[in-house]
Amino acid sequence: MRRIRATVCLAAAVFGAVAFGPTNNSRGDEPPVPRFNRDVLPVLSDLCFRCHGPDEAERTSGLRLDTRDGLFSRGEGGPIIVPGDSGASELWRRISTDDADLRMPPPDFERPLTDAQRLMIRRWIEAGAEWQPHWAFVAPERLAFPSSIHNEVAENPIDRFVDSRIVEAGLKPSGMADRAVRLRRVTLDLTGLPPTLDELDAFVADDSPDAYERAVDRLLASPVYGERMAAPWLDAARYADTSGYQNDGPRDMWRWRDWVIEALNAGMPFDRFTVEQLAGDMLPGASLDQRIATGFHRNTMLN
């Protein structure tokens, strides 16, 4: 299992090494093809699943739009979706009709589809209506690195992926950031703090080929790294030192907070990071630290 910090290093490489940004070149007029998981599914989930979703008690007909079989089934008026042909697709006809008796969602639904949402669904159908399973059930693939047109700013494989998207959008990358800017970016990324003047002076004066890599290693070894990386996780878990509600009494959640910081500083694999917080006390021979990790479950408001 790759360590959590590996993702952070890749992100820092992208944003620290190259100042990719739009120039005055105009973008292509053609918008990107809608993707099912990113564009279509959120609309269906928000506006259609109440009556055509997984909850059998709420479902108002036999039609389900939350499954592939349902979405590509045949309804009373014909196929729900015909890939490449919105006109033959019952879904498009029902969301675009002016007939109040046939329109979906119904006219009395509190949030109708917007014109932009209708157009997006139509474009998805016309582009082939490609279904995508939930990302959690898709095995990761090792992608081939695209060739970089702007080799002068593509210092690592991640830059090449960024460069390919920039070229696809009809843009050009900005020039290489200077050394002081690069150190400032990666230091802010990994610690949340700017570099000191001494650190800046030392890095700018260091012309060795691995100066940047050594700077990153130094930042990853800093205890501040764990504090910076812990912040989004603590926010997502609703960490607080008080219980909330009216009484808002104090509680000793700092032990769990410190466990998260120490786990990130130690490069704990993410599967272990997850298991110990969910069920650390149930592991064979659970240690005190593993029991402390389950404080994750106590990040709730109490009255």
Buried (B, 14 or more C-beta within 10 A) or exposed (E): EEBBBEEBBEBBBBBBBBBBEBEEEEEEEEEEEBEBEEBBBEBBBEBBBBBBBEEEEEBEEEBBBBEEEBBBBEBEEEBBBBBEEBEBBBBBBBBBEEEEEEBBBEEEBEEBBEEEBBBBBBBBBBBEBEBEEEEEEEEEEEEEBBEBBBEEBBBBEBBBBBBBEBBEBEBBBBEBBEBEEBBBBBBBBBBEEEBEEEBBEBBBEEEEEEBBEEBBEBBBEBEBBBBBBBBEBBEEBEBBEEBBEEEEEEBEBEEBBBBBBBBBBEBBEBEBBEBBBEBBBEBEEBEEBBBBBBBBEBBEEEE
